[in-house]
Amino acid sequence: MLELDINLLFTVIDVLILFFALRKFLFKPVRRIMEERKNEIDQSYAEAEKTRQEAASMKSEYDRTMQELDEKKEQSVAEAKAQAGREYDRILAQAKNDSDELIEKAKKQAQAQAAQEKQKANEEISSMVKDAAAKIAESESDKSLYDAFLNQVETRED
């Protein structure tokens, strides 16, 4: 069976010394290194999550900014269209006013010219009447004078 001798005692003491030495010089440093590595990995995961959240935040800010820019663009386009419509209406109204003034001016010129022609015609008629009256006074027959007057009027109308 098992004998208890001094070798067994030294073996047990050697194993215990080896255990405590390994524990102090091997297991604790290895555990500390493993814990540090675990902390580094956890920190890397935390940084990655933080970076992901920042990226998501930046993306949402980018989307919001793009939406605001689209709204501003649409508003600018609408304002430009409205301004163009107002400018079109203003130009159209100005053209209408100009054409109305031109038409009015042409009417006044036509009326003035008609009045001048009427005045001229009245003066010619007066002149013809005077000439006719003078001829009546000089002439013998009224019938021949009347016929001469009518001939003279016809030639002036032509």
C-alpha positions as CSV (number, residue, x, y, z in Angstrom):
1,M,0.0,0.0,0.0
2,L,0.9,3.5,0.3
3,E,3.8,4.3,2.5
4,L,4.2,7.6,4.0
5,D,7.8,8.6,3.9
6,I,9.6,11.8,3.6
7,N,9.7,11.7,-0.2
8,L,6.0,12.0,-0.2
9,L,6.1,15.0,2.1
10,F,8.7,16.7,-0.1
11,T,6.6,16.0,-3.2
12,V,3.6,17.5,-1.6
13,I,5.6,20.6,-0.4
14,D,7.1,20.9,-3.9
15,V,3.7,20.7,-5.5
16,L,2.4,23.4,-3.1
17,I,5.4,25.6,-3.7
18,L,5.0,25.1,-7.5
19,F,1.3,25.9,-7.2
20,F,1.9,29.1,-5.3
21,A,4.8,30.1,-7.6
22,L,2.7,29.4,-10.7
23,R,-0.2,31.2,-9.2
24,K,1.8,34.3,-8.3
25,F,4.1,34.5,-11.4
26,L,1.9,32.8,-14.1
27,F,-1.8,32.7,-13.3
28,K,-2.1,36.3,-12.0
29,P,-0.2,37.9,-14.8
30,V,-2.1,35.8,-17.4
31,R,-5.4,36.7,-15.7
32,R,-4.4,40.3,-15.6
33,I,-3.4,40.2,-19.3
34,M,-6.6,38.4,-20.2
35,E,-8.6,41.0,-18.2
36,E,-6.8,43.9,-19.9
37,R,-7.5,42.3,-23.2
38,K,-11.1,41.8,-22.3
39,N,-11.3,45.5,-21.3
40,E,-9.7,46.6,-24.5
41,I,-12.2,44.5,-26.5
42,D,-15.1,45.9,-24.5
43,Q,-13.7,49.4,-25.0
44,S,-13.4,48.7,-28.8
45,Y,-17.0,47.5,-28.9
46,A,-18.0,50.6,-26.9
47,E,-16.1,52.9,-29.3
48,A,-17.6,51.0,-32.3
49,E,-21.1,51.5,-30.9
50,K,-20.4,55.2,-30.2
51,T,-19.0,55.6,-33.8
52,R,-22.1,53.8,-35.2
53,Q,-24.4,56.1,-33.2
54,E,-22.4,59.2,-34.3
55,A,-22.7,57.9,-37.9
56,A,-26.4,57.4,-37.5
57,S,-26.7,60.9,-36.0
58,M,-24.7,62.4,-38.8
59,K,-26.8,60.5,-41.3
60,S,-30.1,61.8,-39.8
61,E,-28.6,65.3,-39.7
62,Y,-27.6,64.9,-43.3
63,D,-31.1,63.7,-44.3
64,R,-32.7,66.6,-42.3
65,T,-30.3,69.1,-44.1
66,M,-31.1,67.6,-47.5
67,Q,-34.8,67.8,-46.7
68,E,-34.4,71.5,-45.7
69,L,-32.5,72.1,-48.9
70,D,-35.2,70.5,-51.0
71,E,-37.8,72.6,-49.3
72,K,-35.8,75.7,-49.8
73,K,-35.2,74.7,-53.4
74,E,-39.0,74.1,-53.9
75,Q,-39.7,77.4,-52.2
76,S,-37.2,79.3,-54.4
77,V,-38.6,77.7,-57.5
78,A,-42.1,78.7,-56.4
79,E,-41.0,82.2,-55.7
80,A,-39.2,82.4,-59.0
81,K,-42.3,81.2,-60.8
82,A,-44.5,83.7,-59.0
83,Q,-42.0,86.5,-59.7
84,A,-41.9,85.4,-63.4
85,G,-45.7,85.4,-63.5
86,R,-45.8,88.9,-62.0
87,E,-43.2,90.1,-64.4
88,Y,-45.1,88.5,-67.3
89,D,-48.3,90.2,-66.1
90,R,-46.5,93.6,-65.8
91,I,-45.0,93.3,-69.3
92,L,-48.3,92.3,-70.7
93,A,-50.1,95.2,-69.0
94,Q,-47.3,97.6,-70.1
95,A,-47.7,96.3,-73.7
96,K,-51.5,96.7,-73.5
97,N,-51.1,100.3,-72.2
98,D,-48.6,101.1,-74.9
99,S,-50.9,99.7,-77.6
100,D,-53.9,101.5,-76.1
101,E,-51.9,104.8,-76.1
102,L,-50.8,104.1,-79.7
103,I,-54.3,103.4,-80.8
104,E,-55.6,106.5,-79.0
105,K,-52.9,108.6,-80.6
106,A,-53.7,107.2,-84.0
107,K,-57.4,107.9,-83.4
108,K,-56.6,111.5,-82.4
109,Q,-54.4,111.9,-85.4
110,A,-57.1,110.5,-87.7
111,Q,-59.7,112.8,-86.1
112,A,-57.3,115.8,-86.5
113,Q,-56.6,114.8,-90.1
114,A,-60.4,114.4,-90.7
115,A,-61.0,117.8,-89.2
116,Q,-58.4,119.3,-91.4
117,E,-59.8,117.6,-94.5
118,K,-63.3,118.8,-93.5
119,Q,-62.0,122.3,-93.0
120,K,-60.2,122.1,-96.3
121,A,-63.4,120.8,-98.0
122,N,-65.4,123.6,-96.3
123,E,-62.9,126.2,-97.6
124,E,-63.1,124.7,-101.1
125,I,-66.9,124.7,-101.0
126,S,-66.9,128.3,-99.8
127,S,-64.5,129.2,-102.6
128,M,-66.6,127.4,-105.2
129,V,-69.7,129.1,-103.8
130,K,-68.0,132.5,-104.1
131,D,-66.8,131.7,-107.6
132,A,-70.3,130.5,-108.5
133,A,-71.8,133.7,-107.1
134,A,-69.4,135.8,-109.0
135,K,-70.1,133.9,-112.2
136,I,-73.9,134.3,-111.6
137,A,-73.4,137.9,-111.3
138,E,-71.5,138.0,-114.6
139,S,-73.3,135.4,-116.5
140,E,-76.5,135.6,-118.5
141,S,-78.2,132.3,-117.8
142,D,-78.5,130.6,-114.4
143,K,-78.8,127.2,-116.0
144,S,-75.4,127.4,-117.8
145,L,-73.8,128.7,-114.6
146,Y,-75.3,125.9,-112.5
147,D,-74.0,123.4,-115.0
148,A,-70.5,124.9,-114.9
149,F,-70.6,124.9,-111.1
150,L,-71.5,121.2,-111.0
151,N,-68.8,120.4,-113.5
152,Q,-66.3,122.2,-111.4
153,V,-67.4,120.3,-108.2
154,E,-67.1,117.0,-110.0
155,T,-63.6,117.7,-111.2
156,R,-62.4,118.7,-107.8
157,E,-63.9,115.6,-106.2
158,D,-62.0,113.4,-108.7
